[in-house]
């Protein structure tokens, strides 16, 4: 029997896989299969993989490693979800469709069916003088839709990496009833120590939801060095599970009754004034 079928609907175990990513796609797919199996064996009902889990991260790699969906990587993910009877959030892979490239996250149910595909909405275009310049838009196209899937436990909203910086996206997911937000991501050695945990705690606290992020493990020899530190944050804004820089699986027991209690104690969600937020802002000097 699947792990999720044994558990009370108010609680379930989440696993976040922080895996080493090499330049050999077959090795990455094999590692993902092995680590998901390990996570399922530890009682996880939902498993989250990192951004670009099947390829190195970088604009020079996206076209070379890109696939259509369904394709080689999604076939492995489908089989892995079905073999282990888990919901599997497949991190992200470079996707080719209609002559365009996307950074896309496929999600699979315990029956192996792909139930969702999220295309990264906000592309990672940054320029921090003397530290890092990276322009995803040089090769990738943005997605344009929200991505929510349902489980027997709760609704889950999906973003990819840079999407986490946009508070309004998390708010939209919260308004759609999501209680868990997942972000496969690969923050770097500049933005990682500065903003990675801060953003996660902010999204969780603002929306009284659980937030989980999955990074690739750090590889100091890579052209793009990921910060690592995959994390799970609870609705109180507390970090409840966190990896270091190395390959690891972290676990968190998601307690939806605890989430409901937090929302009752501090009723932010129930007091949101959508009617007020939608009106025109009063012009300066009119008061």
Secondary structure, DSSP 8 states (H G I E B T S, - for coil): --HHHHS-TTEEEEEEEE----S-HHHHHHHHHHHHHHHHHTT-SEEE--TTTTS--SHHHHHHH-B-SSSHHHHHHHHHHHHHT-EEE---EEEEETTEEEEEEEEE-TTS-EEEEEE-SS--EEEETTTEEEEGGGT-----S--EEE-SS-EEEEEEGGGGG-HHHHHHHHHTTEEEEEEE---BTTHIIIIIHHHHHHHHHHHT-EEEEE-----TTSSS-B----EEE-TTS-EEEE--SSSEEEEEEEEHHHHHHHHHHS-TTTT--HHHHTS----TT--
